[in-house]
Amino acid sequence: MAALTPISRTPLSFVLPCVALAGAFVGLLVGTANGAGPMGLVAGAIIMATIAFVLIISAKYESFTRGLTIFGFGAAGFLFGGLPILILSALAGWFFHWFTYWLFEGRYRARLLPYLTGGQVLWHYAFRIIAGAVFVFLITPILVIIPLSFNAQDFFTYTPEMLRFDPAGYSLKHYQDFFNNNEWQRSLKNSLTIAPIATIISVSLGTLAAIGLSQSHMPLKGTIMAILISPMIVPLIISATGMFFFYSDLGNFMENSLGLGKNFVGYVKVILAHAVLGIPFVIITVTATLVGFDNSLTRAAANMGANPVTTFFRVQMPLILPGVISGGLFAFITSFDEVVVVLFVGSAGQKTLPWQMFTGLREQISPTILAVATLLVIISICLLTVVEMLRRRSERLRGMSPA
Amino acid sequence: MSDITADGPVLAADGTPLKRSLARAMRRQKLRALMLVAPLLIFVLLTFIFPIVNMLSRSVQNDIVVNTLPETVRALGSWDASSGQLPDEAVYAAFTRDMAVAIEAKKHTRLGGRLNYEKTGFSSMFRQSGRKMKKLDPVADAPFKDKLIDIHKGWGDVETWKVLQTHSGIFTSGYFLNAIDAQKTPDGVAWQPEEKQILLKLFGRTLIMSLIITGSCIMLGYPVAWLLANSTARTANLLLILVLLPFWTSLLVRTSAWKVMLQQNGVINEVLVWIGLVPDADRLILINNQFGTIVAMTHILLPFMILPMYSVMQTIPPSYLRAAKSLGATNWTAFWRVYFPQSVPGIGAGSILVFILSIGYYITPEIVGGTKGVFISNRIAYHISSSLNWGLAAALGTILLVVVLLLYWAYDKIVGIDNVKLG
């Protein structure tokens, strides 16, 4: 983006105190870590102000001094505390170099409207730092568990070896445990059996119902919609309790009167329970897609002699497919991630992956959970990508995208 | 348009009057729409609504007393509890006959368990008496009054019979009273003993913690939603992915992540100790208390706040703020008087959604909440799977469900269910 505002250099009386302030903050942290807070504060301020002064004098050689600062900070950090500190302090060096020139050259104003006052500029950046902190809060917990899953120890915490980037501190043993342990493998298999079948049931019934609901002459639309969405609203513990009584009776009936196998009945119970939970998501996404659907297309198809079934599969379905798929993904993740209902409805034979993780978290803490968690994060990234692509495609198809 | 012309009613192509023909077509359309919805509706009604209603009905059901001791209940009907006298021999004889049948079917211990919720001691009384009464012959061994009192002195206590009489109805309000720390006694409604009053406190805690979680979601979500709504499309899409990634990540992954973060040797404590803010000896206790639950659940529910806020803020034109400022408003006035009122629907939608979800949460409080940070749901689960007091669990569930449905109704009025957006 081109600069909106002409920028000019700022006086040293502005740059140096600002850099000194940042230096004092870092100095305070480093100081307290070594048991001398106030000294670190003063030393940090003085050192950084001096470095900033030197950098400003040699402003002509900006890219050269950048390399020099990063290298200098990194070397100092390495002497101070080894490899992990080297990375931290090299980053600090890069930051201070960038920060000094950003202030000195007046670059902080380059992308803002020219008439903003100093206070407004300050607030602009302060606001971004606040929002950035919230993003850190959102993402950090997910990122933190990924390196931990490669822990060579059976701990839930970072070991000193890991922090030193010592290869001995890392291993794949938790992943090996996951892939070799029968219990984990069985629960994975159960999850991969239950979730797709439940998804198919909720998608097929849900899509039909969504088409019915979106017709203009649908009687009792509001009531029916409320009933169909209710599985999402009713607290899971209440659904689970209700289903617990219902499915234990149903299970007894199927086993005793119909003579079906115990294990098979167990799967049927969990699948039906999960299918109900996935339905609201299918209904919501498919009706949202159908809002933009042009009904004259179905009339045109009928006019040309297509029967309703052909019309549905050849005309309607291809157009609403993105909504159906993303509804299906929601239903899939609901079932794949569900633990309360399966805890109440299922028996040991239907132990799913989340169930296994839940008991693992509650009772014996094995870091294998973190390996599984990392794999699940990767799966969710894939699903997110697919849903996002589908959403954009459907926006493009309907001409709603601004791009 | 009139449907009568000079030649009679307007006719459709097949000769029927147009009005009837149209009505029939409309009816057929309605029927077809209904047919499309029917399979799902039946499925949901049968496997979701019916089980829940059935479960909720357990909160007032009390037919176990009448079914197990039918004759005793009938005989007790004529007994005046306020007289302070023990019931006469007829009641004892009826009771012995009922118990003989119940012991045969092994139902007497369940009845004892049921009555134990109302008065402690019934469970063991029924179990012990059952063992000894097996030897009595309901015909030959009459009279029974003294024999029963011999077997267990509880049968010689007027209170025992009063409790039996009070709880002999088919329906009871006892479970609901238990759910609000009261109990149904022969002398009317009374509070539970002090040490047993935990449920009202738990309801209060659930509400307060849900409010705190909703509040912190608003505080954290508002700046993010504002940033999303006021960035260029490309930046907004990138930032949106950072919001959606936690949303799509498994609940258990996020809960275990918070366990890793918050525990005594967890990431937060390690960092704080490393930079010297907290001495190594007394690390912060961040988990297994209310703080842990609030932090973890705020993180888990934050996307549900940001997404509705974002979709509302997207519709507020940025020129309004500029217009306000050019008319002389200060930054704060422009935000507070112009922007904020327009973003309130987003806050409302997000808040109700987050509140509904958090009030019924089970998994996260169970794992990071310890004993101090659990919700009413955890109590319901305890009564279903451990204490087996299903009536009380159903009563607690009913109260929770009523609160949630009221909020759901409010959500429907304010936002409309059709406007719920995902992702």
Interface residues (C-beta under 8 A of the other chain):
Chain A: L29 T32 A33 N34 G35 G37 Q120 W123 F127 R128 I130 A131 V134 F135 F137 L138 I139 T140 P141 I142 V144 I145 L148 F155 F156 T157 Y158 L205 G206 L208 A209 I211 G212 L213 Q215 H217 M218 P219 I224 M225 A226 I227 L228 I229 S230 P231 I233 V234 P235 L236 I237 I238 S239 T241 G242 M243 F244 F245 F246 Y247 L272 A273 A275 V276 I279 F281 I284 T285 T287 A288 S326 F330 I333 F336 D337 V339 V340 F344 P354 M357 F358 L361 R362 I369 L370 A373 L376 V377 S380 I381 L383 L384 V387 E388 R391 P402 A403
Chain B: M26 Q29 K30 R32 A33 L34 M35 L36 V37 P39 L40 L41 F43 V44 L45 T47 F48 I49 F50 P51 I52 V53 N54 M55 L56 R58 L220 G221 P223 V224 W226 L227 A233 L239 I241 L242 V243 L244 L245 P246 W248 T249 S250 L251 L252 V253 R254 T255 S256 A257 W258 K259 V260 M261 Q263 N265 G266 V267 E270 W274 I275 G276 L277 H299 L302 P303 N331 I356 I359 G360 Y361 Y362 I363 E366 I367 S377 I380 A381 I384 S385 W390 A393 A394 G397 L400 L401 V404 L405 Y408 D412 I417 D418 V420 K421 L422 G423
